[in-house]
Amino acid sequence: MTNIKQITKKRQYRAAKKHLNSNIKYPDFAWTDVGSEEYLNAIDDIDDMYRKMLEIGKAAEVFHDKKCPMMSAETKQEIQNIEIP
C-alpha cells in the first residue's frame, strides 16, 4: 500500500510541476502591442473589473467560458463601451 501512495504522490507532484512550469498565454488585443503601456492599462482595467464583479457576485455571468466581452474587443473604443448585464 505504501508503494502505491508513493507512486500516486509522485504522479501528482509531477503533474503540478508540469502545470506550474508551462508557458503563460498572455491575452492578445488586436488594437495594441503586447507589453505596451496601452496593453498593460487594458489588463489592469480588466483585473479591476473582475474584482468588482466578484464583489457583487456577477463574475460568473460576465466571465463565463473564458470568453469575456472585454477580451474579445477589436478596438480600444469597444472595451470602453462594454455593457455589463
ChimeraX attribute file (.defattr): number of C-alpha atoms within 10 A of each C-alpha:
attribute: neighborCount
match mode: 1-to-1
recipient: residues
	/A:1	5
	/A:2	7
	/A:3	8
	/A:4	9
	/A:5	10
	/A:6	11
	/A:7	11
	/A:8	12
	/A:9	12
	/A:10	12
	/A:11	12
	/A:12	12
	/A:13	12
	/A:14	12
	/A:15	12
	/A:16	11
	/A:17	11
	/A:18	11
	/A:19	10
	/A:20	10
	/A:21	9
	/A:22	8
	/A:23	8
	/A:24	7
	/A:25	6
	/A:26	9
	/A:27	11
	/A:28	12
	/A:29	17
	/A:30	12
	/A:31	13
	/A:32	16
	/A:33	12
	/A:34	14
	/A:35	10
	/A:36	10
	/A:37	11
	/A:38	14
	/A:39	18
	/A:40	14
	/A:41	12
	/A:42	19
	/A:43	16
	/A:44	12
	/A:45	15
	/A:46	16
	/A:47	12
	/A:48	12
	/A:49	14
	/A:50	16
	/A:51	13
	/A:52	13
	/A:53	17
	/A:54	12
	/A:55	10
	/A:56	8
	/A:57	10
	/A:58	14
	/A:59	16
	/A:60	12
	/A:61	12
	/A:62	16
	/A:63	15
	/A:64	10
	/A:65	8
	/A:66	9
	/A:67	10
	/A:68	14
	/A:69	16
	/A:70	22
	/A:71	16
	/A:72	14
	/A:73	17
	/A:74	14
	/A:75	12
	/A:76	16
	/A:77	10
	/A:78	13
	/A:79	17
	/A:80	12
	/A:81	10
	/A:82	11
	/A:83	9
	/A:84	9
	/A:85	6
